[in-house]
Amino acid sequence: MEIIFMFIAGIIVFIIAILAIIKGVTHRVQAPTNDLKKEISTLKKRIDELENENNK
């Protein structure tokens, strides 16, 4: 009986570990993409401001 409980506990821990690995990988992939989007939007705003200054 205890062997069955240990097997079930092992499966639960394994599933949690797999989910944590998947979540970590997706975060590592998405973080640079989000940073680049912020950087691009900041640069676009700066370009618009400089163009408006030159047109005055």
PDB file with one MODEL, atoms N, CA, C and O in Angstrom:
MODEL        1
ATOM      1  N   MET A   1       0.828  -1.200   0.000  1.00  0.00           N
ATOM      2  CA  MET A   1       0.000   0.000   0.000  1.00  0.00           C
ATOM      3  C   MET A   1       0.872   1.263   0.000  1.00  0.00           C
ATOM      4  O   MET A   1       0.604   2.217  -0.730  1.00  0.00           O
ATOM      5  N   GLU A   2       1.921   1.247   0.836  1.00  0.00           N
ATOM      6  CA  GLU A   2       2.797   2.419   0.894  1.00  0.00           C
ATOM      7  C   GLU A   2       3.517   2.632  -0.433  1.00  0.00           C
ATOM      8  O   GLU A   2       3.808   3.763  -0.821  1.00  0.00           O
ATOM      9  N   ILE A   3       3.794   1.545  -1.114  1.00  0.00           N
ATOM     10  CA  ILE A   3       4.477   1.648  -2.412  1.00  0.00           C
ATOM     11  C   ILE A   3       3.592   2.378  -3.414  1.00  0.00           C
ATOM     12  O   ILE A   3       4.087   3.169  -4.216  1.00  0.00           O
ATOM     13  N   ILE A   4       2.305   2.123  -3.375  1.00  0.00           N
ATOM     14  CA  ILE A   4       1.372   2.802  -4.282  1.00  0.00           C
ATOM     15  C   ILE A   4       1.333   4.299  -3.978  1.00  0.00           C
ATOM     16  O   ILE A   4       1.337   5.120  -4.895  1.00  0.00           O
ATOM     17  N   PHE A   5       1.295   4.656  -2.683  1.00  0.00           N
ATOM     18  CA  PHE A   5       1.288   6.074  -2.313  1.00  0.00           C
ATOM     19  C   PHE A   5       2.577   6.764  -2.742  1.00  0.00           C
ATOM     20  O   PHE A   5       2.539   7.893  -3.231  1.00  0.00           O
ATOM     21  N   MET A   6       3.710   6.105  -2.566  1.00  0.00           N
ATOM     22  CA  MET A   6       4.987   6.688  -2.981  1.00  0.00           C
ATOM     23  C   MET A   6       5.033   6.858  -4.510  1.00  0.00           C
ATOM     24  O   MET A   6       5.560   7.850  -5.013  1.00  0.00           O
ATOM     25  N   PHE A   7       4.489   5.904  -5.225  1.00  0.00           N
ATOM     26  CA  PHE A   7       4.443   5.990  -6.683  1.00  0.00           C
ATOM     27  C   PHE A   7       3.578   7.172  -7.120  1.00  0.00           C
ATOM     28  O   PHE A   7       3.953   7.923  -8.021  1.00  0.00           O
ATOM     29  N   ILE A   8       2.429   7.332  -6.482  1.00  0.00           N
ATOM     30  CA  ILE A   8       1.538   8.454  -6.809  1.00  0.00           C
ATOM     31  C   ILE A   8       2.209   9.778  -6.460  1.00  0.00           C
ATOM     32  O   ILE A   8       2.136  10.728  -7.239  1.00  0.00           O
ATOM     33  N   ALA A   9       2.864   9.854  -5.295  1.00  0.00           N
ATOM     34  CA  ALA A   9       3.566  11.078  -4.901  1.00  0.00           C
ATOM     35  C   ALA A   9       4.686  11.388  -5.894  1.00  0.00           C
ATOM     36  O   ALA A   9       4.898  12.550  -6.243  1.00  0.00           O
ATOM     37  N   GLY A  10       5.397  10.369  -6.348  1.00  0.00           N
ATOM     38  CA  GLY A  10       6.462  10.566  -7.336  1.00  0.00           C
ATOM     39  C   GLY A  10       5.926  11.107  -8.639  1.00  0.00           C
ATOM     40  O   GLY A  10       6.532  11.992  -9.243  1.00  0.00           O
ATOM     41  N   ILE A  11       4.802  10.587  -9.078  1.00  0.00           N
ATOM     42  CA  ILE A  11       4.188  11.072 -10.318  1.00  0.00           C
ATOM     43  C   ILE A  11       3.766  12.536 -10.175  1.00  0.00           C
ATOM     44  O   ILE A  11       3.957  13.332 -11.095  1.00  0.00           O
ATOM     45  N   ILE A  12       3.198  12.888  -9.029  1.00  0.00           N
ATOM     46  CA  ILE A  12       2.775  14.276  -8.801  1.00  0.00           C
ATOM     47  C   ILE A  12       3.985  15.211  -8.810  1.00  0.00           C
ATOM     48  O   ILE A  12       3.939  16.274  -9.430  1.00  0.00           O
ATOM     49  N   VAL A  13       5.060  14.825  -8.133  1.00  0.00           N
ATOM     50  CA  VAL A  13       6.275  15.643  -8.115  1.00  0.00           C
ATOM     51  C   VAL A  13       6.851  15.764  -9.527  1.00  0.00           C
ATOM     52  O   VAL A  13       7.312  16.837  -9.919  1.00  0.00           O
ATOM     53  N   PHE A  14       6.828  14.685 -10.280  1.00  0.00           N
ATOM     54  CA  PHE A  14       7.339  14.704 -11.657  1.00  0.00           C
ATOM     55  C   PHE A  14       6.532  15.666 -12.523  1.00  0.00           C
ATOM     56  O   PHE A  14       7.105  16.424 -13.306  1.00  0.00           O
ATOM     57  N   ILE A  15       5.224  15.643 -12.390  1.00  0.00           N
ATOM     58  CA  ILE A  15       4.355  16.538 -13.175  1.00  0.00           C
ATOM     59  C   ILE A  15       4.620  17.988 -12.798  1.00  0.00           C
ATOM     60  O   ILE A  15       4.691  18.854 -13.670  1.00  0.00           O
ATOM     61  N   ILE A  16       4.767  18.261 -11.498  1.00  0.00           N
ATOM     62  CA  ILE A  16       5.049  19.635 -11.058  1.00  0.00           C
ATOM     63  C   ILE A  16       6.396  20.094 -11.607  1.00  0.00           C
ATOM     64  O   ILE A  16       6.532  21.243 -12.028  1.00  0.00           O
ATOM     65  N   ALA A  17       7.388  19.211 -11.608  1.00  0.00           N
ATOM     66  CA  ALA A  17       8.708  19.576 -12.137  1.00  0.00           C
ATOM     67  C   ALA A  17       8.636  19.869 -13.632  1.00  0.00           C
ATOM     68  O   ALA A  17       9.244  20.831 -14.100  1.00  0.00           O
ATOM     69  N   ILE A  18       7.914  19.067 -14.374  1.00  0.00           N
ATOM     70  CA  ILE A  18       7.761  19.300 -15.822  1.00  0.00           C
ATOM     71  C   ILE A  18       7.079  20.639 -16.071  1.00  0.00           C
ATOM     72  O   ILE A  18       7.504  21.393 -16.947  1.00  0.00           O
ATOM     73  N   LEU A  19       6.033  20.943 -15.319  1.00  0.00           N
ATOM     74  CA  LEU A  19       5.333  22.226 -15.481  1.00  0.00           C
ATOM     75  C   LEU A  19       6.256  23.398 -15.159  1.00  0.00           C
ATOM     76  O   LEU A  19       6.224  24.419 -15.845  1.00  0.00           O
ATOM     77  N   ALA A  20       7.077  23.256 -14.120  1.00  0.00           N
ATOM     78  CA  ALA A  20       8.008  24.327 -13.752  1.00  0.00           C
ATOM     79  C   ALA A  20       9.051  24.545 -14.855  1.00  0.00           C
ATOM     80  O   ALA A  20       9.398  25.684 -15.168  1.00  0.00           O
ATOM     81  N   ILE A  21       9.539  23.465 -15.432  1.00  0.00           N
ATOM     82  CA  ILE A  21      10.522  23.586 -16.520  1.00  0.00           C
ATOM     83  C   ILE A  21       9.895  24.274 -17.724  1.00  0.00           C
ATOM     84  O   ILE A  21      10.509  25.157 -18.324  1.00  0.00           O
ATOM     85  N   ILE A  22       8.695  23.883 -18.079  1.00  0.00           N
ATOM     86  CA  ILE A  22       8.011  24.495 -19.228  1.00  0.00           C
ATOM     87  C   ILE A  22       7.766  25.981 -18.974  1.00  0.00           C
ATOM     88  O   ILE A  22       7.976  26.807 -19.863  1.00  0.00           O
ATOM     89  N   LYS A  23       7.323  26.321 -17.765  1.00  0.00           N
ATOM     90  CA  LYS A  23       7.061  27.720 -17.439  1.00  0.00           C
ATOM     91  C   LYS A  23       8.357  28.534 -17.479  1.00  0.00           C
ATOM     92  O   LYS A  23       8.366  29.662 -17.972  1.00  0.00           O
ATOM     93  N   GLY A  24       9.439  27.972 -16.969  1.00  0.00           N
ATOM     94  CA  GLY A  24      10.724  28.669 -16.995  1.00  0.00           C
ATOM     95  C   GLY A  24      11.228  28.910 -18.401  1.00  0.00           C
ATOM     96  O   GLY A  24      11.744  29.986 -18.703  1.00  0.00           O
ATOM     97  N   VAL A  25      11.083  27.923 -19.260  1.00  0.00           N
ATOM     98  CA  VAL A  25      11.540  28.071 -20.647  1.00  0.00           C
ATOM     99  C   VAL A  25      10.709  29.119 -21.375  1.00  0.00           C
ATOM    100  O   VAL A  25      11.262  29.952 -22.093  1.00  0.00           O
ATOM    101  N   THR A  26       9.401  29.092 -21.204  1.00  0.00           N
ATOM    102  CA  THR A  26       8.567  30.085 -21.886  1.00  0.00           C
ATOM    103  C   THR A  26       8.861  31.494 -21.381  1.00  0.00           C
ATOM    104  O   THR A  26       8.845  32.447 -22.160  1.00  0.00           O
ATOM    105  N   HIS A  27       9.129  31.634 -20.080  1.00  0.00           N
ATOM    106  CA  HIS A  27       9.464  32.956 -19.553  1.00  0.00           C
ATOM    107  C   HIS A  27      10.789  33.442 -20.125  1.00  0.00           C
ATOM    108  O   HIS A  27      10.936  34.618 -20.455  1.00  0.00           O
ATOM    109  N   ARG A  28      11.747  32.536 -20.240  1.00  0.00           N
ATOM    110  CA  ARG A  28      13.059  32.895 -20.768  1.00  0.00           C
ATOM    111  C   ARG A  28      12.969  33.294 -22.233  1.00  0.00           C
ATOM    112  O   ARG A  28      13.746  34.132 -22.690  1.00  0.00           O
ATOM    113  N   VAL A  29      12.041  32.711 -22.972  1.00  0.00           N
ATOM    114  CA  VAL A  29      11.875  33.045 -24.386  1.00  0.00           C
ATOM    115  C   VAL A  29      11.100  34.349 -24.546  1.00  0.00           C
ATOM    116  O   VAL A  29      11.419  35.154 -25.421  1.00  0.00           O
ATOM    117  N   GLN A  30      10.088  34.565 -23.711  1.00  0.00           N
ATOM    118  CA  GLN A  30       9.232  35.740 -23.860  1.00  0.00           C
ATOM    119  C   GLN A  30       9.863  37.009 -23.310  1.00  0.00           C
ATOM    120  O   GLN A  30       9.572  38.093 -23.814  1.00  0.00           O
ATOM    121  N   ALA A  31      10.710  36.918 -22.305  1.00  0.00           N
ATOM    122  CA  ALA A  31      11.277  38.113 -21.680  1.00  0.00           C
ATOM    123  C   ALA A  31      12.067  38.965 -22.669  1.00  0.00           C
ATOM    124  O   ALA A  31      11.838  40.173 -22.719  1.00  0.00           O
ATOM    125  N   PRO A  32      12.984  38.404 -23.459  1.00  0.00           N
ATOM    126  CA  PRO A  32      13.702  39.258 -24.420  1.00  0.00           C
ATOM    127  C   PRO A  32      12.774  39.875 -25.462  1.00  0.00           C
ATOM    128  O   PRO A  32      12.997  41.005 -25.896  1.00  0.00           O
ATOM    129  N   THR A  33      11.745  39.152 -25.864  1.00  0.00           N
ATOM    130  CA  THR A  33      10.803  39.678 -26.852  1.00  0.00           C
ATOM    131  C   THR A  33      10.066  40.892 -26.291  1.00  0.00           C
ATOM    132  O   THR A  33       9.914  41.901 -26.979  1.00  0.00           O
ATOM    133  N   ASN A  34       9.612  40.795 -25.050  1.00  0.00           N
ATOM    134  CA  ASN A  34       8.912  41.920 -24.434  1.00  0.00           C
ATOM    135  C   ASN A  34       9.845  43.114 -24.248  1.00  0.00           C
ATOM    136  O   ASN A  34       9.431  44.257 -24.440  1.00  0.00           O
ATOM    137  N   ASP A  35      11.096  42.860 -23.877  1.00  0.00           N
ATOM    138  CA  ASP A  35      12.051  43.949 -23.721  1.00  0.00           C
ATOM    139  C   ASP A  35      12.307  44.643 -25.054  1.00  0.00           C
ATOM    140  O   ASP A  35      12.404  45.869 -25.109  1.00  0.00           O
ATOM    141  N   LEU A  36      12.417  43.869 -26.119  1.00  0.00           N
ATOM    142  CA  LEU A  36      12.633  44.469 -27.433  1.00  0.00           C
ATOM    143  C   LEU A  36      11.442  45.308 -27.868  1.00  0.00           C
ATOM    144  O   LEU A  36      11.615  46.365 -28.475  1.00  0.00           O
ATOM    145  N   LYS A  37      10.231  44.842 -27.563  1.00  0.00           N
ATOM    146  CA  LYS A  37       9.040  45.622 -27.928  1.00  0.00           C
ATOM    147  C   LYS A  37       9.030  46.955 -27.189  1.00  0.00           C
ATOM    148  O   LYS A  37       8.688  47.982 -27.776  1.00  0.00           O
ATOM    149  N   LYS A  38       9.399  46.953 -25.918  1.00  0.00           N
ATOM    150  CA  LYS A  38       9.464  48.204 -25.151  1.00  0.00           C
ATOM    151  C   LYS A  38      10.522  49.129 -25.729  1.00  0.00           C
ATOM    152  O   LYS A  38      10.290  50.329 -25.872  1.00  0.00           O
ATOM    153  N   GLU A  39      11.678  48.579 -26.062  1.00  0.00           N
ATOM    154  CA  GLU A  39      12.764  49.373 -26.627  1.00  0.00           C
ATOM    155  C   GLU A  39      12.349  49.990 -27.960  1.00  0.00           C
ATOM    156  O   GLU A  39      12.640  51.158 -28.218  1.00  0.00           O
ATOM    157  N   ILE A  40      11.678  49.223 -28.798  1.00  0.00           N
ATOM    158  CA  ILE A  40      11.233  49.723 -30.105  1.00  0.00           C
ATOM    159  C   ILE A  40      10.218  50.844 -29.937  1.00  0.00           C
ATOM    160  O   ILE A  40      10.281  51.855 -30.636  1.00  0.00           O
ATOM    161  N   SER A  41       9.272  50.664 -29.000  1.00  0.00           N
ATOM    162  CA  SER A  41       8.276  51.719 -28.799  1.00  0.00           C
ATOM    163  C   SER A  41       8.927  52.988 -28.262  1.00  0.00           C
ATOM    164  O   SER A  41       8.523  54.091 -28.631  1.00  0.00           O
ATOM    165  N   THR A  42       9.921  52.849 -27.402  1.00  0.00           N
ATOM    166  CA  THR A  42      10.634  54.023 -26.889  1.00  0.00           C
ATOM    167  C   THR A  42      11.372  54.726 -28.018  1.00  0.00           C
ATOM    168  O   THR A  42      11.339  55.953 -28.112  1.00  0.00           O
ATOM    169  N   LEU A  43      12.032  53.967 -28.867  1.00  0.00           N
ATOM    170  CA  LEU A  43      12.759  54.575 -29.985  1.00  0.00           C
ATOM    171  C   LEU A  43      11.814  55.260 -30.962  1.00  0.00           C
ATOM    172  O   LEU A  43      12.144  56.318 -31.498  1.00  0.00           O
ATOM    173  N   LYS A  44      10.650  54.679 -31.201  1.00  0.00           N
ATOM    174  CA  LYS A  44       9.670  55.316 -32.095  1.00  0.00           C
ATOM    175  C   LYS A  44       9.205  56.651 -31.528  1.00  0.00           C
ATOM    176  O   LYS A  44       9.057  57.625 -32.266  1.00  0.00           O
ATOM    177  N   LYS A  45       8.977  56.696 -30.223  1.00  0.00           N
ATOM    178  CA  LYS A  45       8.562  57.951 -29.592  1.00  0.00           C
ATOM    179  C   LYS A  45       9.653  59.004 -29.723  1.00  0.00           C
ATOM    180  O   LYS A  45       9.365  60.166 -30.009  1.00  0.00           O
ATOM    181  N   ARG A  46      10.899  58.607 -29.517  1.00  0.00           N
ATOM    182  CA  ARG A  46      12.005  59.553 -29.635  1.00  0.00           C
ATOM    183  C   ARG A  46      12.145  60.061 -31.058  1.00  0.00           C
ATOM    184  O   ARG A  46      12.414  61.244 -31.268  1.00  0.00           O
ATOM    185  N   ILE A  47      11.967  59.184 -32.039  1.00  0.00           N
ATOM    186  CA  ILE A  47      12.043  59.606 -33.444  1.00  0.00           C
ATOM    187  C   ILE A  47      10.934  60.601 -33.757  1.00  0.00           C
ATOM    188  O   ILE A  47      11.176  61.613 -34.416  1.00  0.00           O
ATOM    189  N   ASP A  48       9.727  60.323 -33.291  1.00  0.00           N
ATOM    190  CA  ASP A  48       8.611  61.250 -33.526  1.00  0.00           C
ATOM    191  C   ASP A  48       8.889  62.607 -32.895  1.00  0.00           C
ATOM    192  O   ASP A  48       8.603  63.642 -33.496  1.00  0.00           O
ATOM    193  N   GLU A  49       9.443  62.608 -31.686  1.00  0.00           N
ATOM    194  CA  GLU A  49       9.750  63.871 -31.021  1.00  0.00           C
ATOM    195  C   GLU A  49      10.814  64.645 -31.799  1.00  0.00           C
ATOM    196  O   GLU A  49      10.698  65.860 -31.963  1.00  0.00           O
ATOM    197  N   LEU A  50      11.836  63.961 -32.272  1.00  0.00           N
ATOM    198  CA  LEU A  50      12.891  64.636 -33.037  1.00  0.00           C
ATOM    199  C   LEU A  50      12.367  65.171 -34.360  1.00  0.00           C
ATOM    200  O   LEU A  50      12.747  66.264 -34.783  1.00  0.00           O
ATOM    201  N   GLU A  51      11.500  64.411 -35.015  1.00  0.00           N
ATOM    202  CA  GLU A  51      10.908  64.887 -36.271  1.00  0.00           C
ATOM    203  C   GLU A  51      10.038  66.107 -36.029  1.00  0.00           C
ATOM    204  O   GLU A  51      10.033  67.036 -36.838  1.00  0.00           O
ATOM    205  N   ASN A  52       9.302  66.116 -34.925  1.00  0.00           N
ATOM    206  CA  ASN A  52       8.456  67.274 -34.621  1.00  0.00           C
ATOM    207  C   ASN A  52       9.315  68.498 -34.321  1.00  0.00           C
ATOM    208  O   ASN A  52       8.945  69.612 -34.692  1.00  0.00           O
ATOM    209  N   GLU A  53      10.449  68.314 -33.658  1.00  0.00           N
ATOM    210  CA  GLU A  53      11.346  69.435 -33.368  1.00  0.00           C
ATOM    211  C   GLU A  53      11.953  69.995 -34.658  1.00  0.00           C
ATOM    212  O   GLU A  53      12.105  71.207 -34.804  1.00  0.00           O
ATOM    213  N   ASN A  54      12.293  69.113 -35.579  1.00  0.00           N
ATOM    214  CA  ASN A  54      12.900  69.561 -36.848  1.00  0.00           C
ATOM    215  C   ASN A  54      11.877  70.267 -37.738  1.00  0.00           C
ATOM    216  O   ASN A  54      12.250  71.141 -38.521  1.00  0.00           O
ATOM    217  N   ASN A  55      10.623  69.912 -37.637  1.00  0.00           N
ATOM    218  CA  ASN A  55       9.592  70.534 -38.465  1.00  0.00           C
ATOM    219  C   ASN A  55       9.165  71.898 -37.959  1.00  0.00           C
ATOM    220  O   ASN A  55       8.483  72.632 -38.674  1.00  0.00           O
ATOM    221  N   LYS A  56       9.538  72.243 -36.778  1.00  0.00           N
ATOM    222  CA  LYS A  56       9.120  73.566 -36.221  1.00  0.00           C
ATOM    223  C   LYS A  56       9.907  74.699 -36.763  1.00  0.00           C
ATOM    224  O   LYS A  56       9.671  75.848 -36.392  1.00  0.00           O
TER     225      LYS A  56
ENDMDL
END
